[in-house]
């Protein structure tokens, strides 16, 4: 930003402060700026000067702020709970940060339509708990549930561990209210599952990471509360057996199958012995899978689960299995799958994470291919694979030498993303593009797709003020 633009920005912030009050528009020195300069894993560029931070309480205030920023050409970085790991909410240019954190609260819970209308800054866990109190269920769940905001979950089209059964955030949103770059409020607070009245506008904003508009209100889809949860950990010999297990489990459990979480041996070791836990199944198997069903009948569902596992053991498809007999055992099994949150405790841990997707049938070969590529590139890299296989989603964590330079890291990223592109996969399955993957987007999108995305961006944000430097 030129000194002129910076000065114009400062004048605008002062005007907004007079119009909306010093509590809504804060300037450097007033707010705790440091916490707005990073997400879960990424930091803003050193020395980046923010113009100010806006904490609007209402959609009208968001519209007021955007109208003024649009007129003055001042960039805006929208922020939710800052639990992302792709840098989507991290400011990269001098801009006004617009935090949705004061726009929180549940406005309506309609038990007939099975919907909940919420403000965008509402924390995910608050939404989950409110549904539970009404004897209903909001299925989106992820590690950042206590901090992540529902508007950010929609802006990034969050995934998580129950996508197999309930879909991604896109499938859980029925309606949205969005403020466009020029301050126009688009209210599309639909409550119906069926609505074919023209283009599906909400899906343009879900997953756009705040580059096309700022989500201020959502109508969420709720589900009947599951009455039973049965969880087991099983082991198979190899990837071919794993695909057979996915077919067998899908057919035996039908729609109740809610998790099919796959862990390769290095990951299993990290999640158990490396963290001081006794492995529930011995090491040495080819692949480990955490299976979970969510059903309607606690007694019958558990018996059925046990029967299916016993049959699969008898047939030789499963090499070993354990079924959780209590809530505590269930949590212990999930703790192994959720261990990436604990990686920093393991000393030198796999710190470079990838979130990609490939057709499920090709993931086993891709694991071997990418492992070979990375090892040929640098023999000192260690690879850890896991993922939501039924969703075609593979996570890869690479332990990179601590002294590796940014250029060396980029070479590793380039290697992995190019391979994903060549194999017909997506460089982002559930974490978004944000800042980190922008340079690699072309590996997963054709020139025509990229141009269509740019056309949307030009139409909805002609001056490019919304979340500059992100996505496209
Ligand atoms: Zn994941």
Boltz pocket constraint, residues with backbone or C-beta under 6 A from the ligand:
constraints:
  - pocket:
      binder: B
      contacts: [[A, 160], [A, 388], [A, 395], [A, 430]]
      max_distance: 6.0
